[in-house]
């Protein structure tokens, strides 16, 4: 999938626009499952593609590369065997098998050779049209209308809503624990608040029975979430 890489925990979206990387992670647990996380990842990727179209070819061609030593994109000297400039060149790649190249020798132009090459480079750029080519999927994404069910895309769950792998109840924040072998155990509702510690309450299986203790722990967890400070 263009711009989306599957990971053991979910999906990673990564796109580069004009040297800026746009990246975001979409975990299975955070969105309630694999398909939900993938839908969210695709929707975010599509929004980035539409909001940040590729630059014009001319604009990209005028970007100064790191190995440029002249200060002018597409303009560089031709050196003699002794390493001295003998000419200035203007060069522009327009497309497959279409490269514009003009040379201005110092013997003909003297110190004006460089300025002539700079002017020629600008004339060459005048023949360059269109946007920079990117992945073929981009154009289809830009033309595609928003999905009908866009408003129904799953929202990201808060940390308190994520069911961890070691959870035995199927409800976030509710766990079954046994202090020792042979003990009937108890159900625990626990809620953490950043910087403020945790609130917990246990419900004995011996006193209430397994199912009742579990349901009471679930109800307690819901109350804890309602009482949790924002």
N, C-alpha and C positions, 0 to 999 in steps of 0.2 A: 504494500500500500504506500502510495506516495506520501512522504513526510511522516509516516507513522511506523514505528518499530515496536513489534510485540516484545514484551518482557515477561519474566516469570510472574511478576506481581501485577501486570497490567499493560499499558501502552505508553510509549514516549513519543511526543510530537516534537519535531525539530525542523525548522525552516530558516533559511538565511536570505535576508533582503538588504542589498546595498551594504554588505559588511556587518549587518546587525542580525544576530541569531535570536529567533523567537522559539522558545521551548516551554513545554508544560508536560506534567505527568498525570496520567489518569489510571488510578489503581482500581482493581476489581472490587476490593472491599469498600473503597470510598464511594463507588457508584452503584453498588448492589449487584454486581455480577459482570461477567466478561462482555456480554453484548451491550449492556448499558454503558460500560466504560468505553467501549469502541465507538458507540454512537456519539458520545460526548467528545471523544478525541477527533472524530471526523468532522464534527460541527465546528470545533475550535480551529482545526486546520483550514477548513473552508473559509472561515471568517478572516484568517490571516491572509490567505491567498487573495481574497476579494478586497481587503483593506489596503494591501501593499502590493500593487501590480509591479511587474518588472519595469526597470528604467528603460528609457529610450536608448536604442543602440548608440546613437550619437553621444549621449551623456556618458554612457559606460566607456566609450572609446576615448573620451577626454579625461578619464581618471588617470592620475599619475601612478604608474607602477613603482614598486619598491626598488626595482633594479634600474630605473631611469636615472641617468646622470646628467641630462641636459636641462631638466626643468620644463620640457615641452613634450607632452605625449605624442608618440609617432614621429618624432624628429630626433635624429641622431647623426653623429659624424661617421664618415668612412675614413679609416686610418691607414696610413702608409705602413710599410714593413717596420719603419722606425717608430711607429706609434704616434705620428703626427697627423692632424686632420688634413685631408686633401679634398674633401667634399662634404656637403651636408645633404641628408636625405629626408624626404617626407614619404611616409609609408602608411597605408590604410588598408585594412582587410575588409572588403565589402561582402564577400560571400565565397562559396566554393569556387576555386579557380578564378577568382576575381580579386586581385590584389593591385592596388594603385601604388606606384612607386616612381618618384621623380628625384633626380639627383642634381645638385648645384655645385659644380666644382669651383674650388677657390681660385684656380687659374683664370676662370672666366668672370667670377663674381666678387672675388676678394672677400673683404669683411662682410659684404652684404649677402653672402651665400646662406648664412644661417637664417637671416630674416626672410629670404626668399623661400627657404624650406618651410618656415613657420607659416607663411602665407599660403603656400601650396597645400600644406596639411589642412588648413581651414577650408580650402576649396574642395579638397577630397571629402571632407566630412559633410559637405553640402550634398553629396550624392548618397549619403547614408540615411536610410529611413527605417521606420518600424521600431518595435520593442525588442529588447534583448530576449533571446530564445532561452526558455527554461524547460522544465519537464513537460512532455506532451499532455499530462493530466491537468496541468494548470488551466489551460484554456477551457477545457470542459467544466472545471470547477467554477470558473468565473462566469460562465454562461448559464450554469445550472440554477434554477430558481430555488428559494429556500424550501425545505421539506414541509409538507402540510402539518406534520406533527411536531414542528420545531418547539412549540410551547410546552410539549409534553416530554421533552428531553429530561432525563433524570438529573436532579440537583445533586451536588456533592454533599455527601453525608458529613456531619460533624464527627469529631473523634469519639464523642460519647455515643454515637449511633452505630459505629462500626463493630461488627461481630468478629472477635478475634478467633484465630485458629484453635486456641485451647479452650474456647468457650464450650460448655457442655449443655447449655440451656437453649441455645438458638436466639437468645435475647441479649443484646449488649448490656454489660454491667451486671448481669445476673449469672452466678456460678454456683455449682454444687461442690461442697467440700466435705472431706472426712478427715478428722484429726488423727485417726489411727485405724489400723485394721480392726474390723468387727464393729466399729462405731456406725450407727445408722446415718450419720452425717447431717448436714443442714444446707439450706439454700441461703445465699448471701446476695444482697443488693448493695452495690458500691458505686459511688460517683466521685470522680476526682475533679478538683477545681484548681487551675494553675495558680501556684503561689499561696494556696490556702489549704492544701492537704486534701483529705477525703472524708466522706460521710458514708457509713456502712451500717447495715442492720441484718441480723441473721434470723432464720426461721427454722426451728428444729423439726427434723423429720420424725423423730421419736414422739414429740408432743403433738404434731399436727398431721402427720402422714406426708408421704412424698409429694403427692399432687397438690395438696392444699398449701404446703410450705413453698412449693415452687410458684404457685399463683400469687401468694402473698408477697414473695420476693419481687416478682414482676411488678405488682402494684406499687410496692415501695420504691422500686427503681424509677417508675414514672413520676412518683411524687417528688423524689429527689431531683429529677430533672426540672420539674416545674419550680422547685424552690431554689434551684441553682442560680446564683447571681450572674448577670450578663457579662 
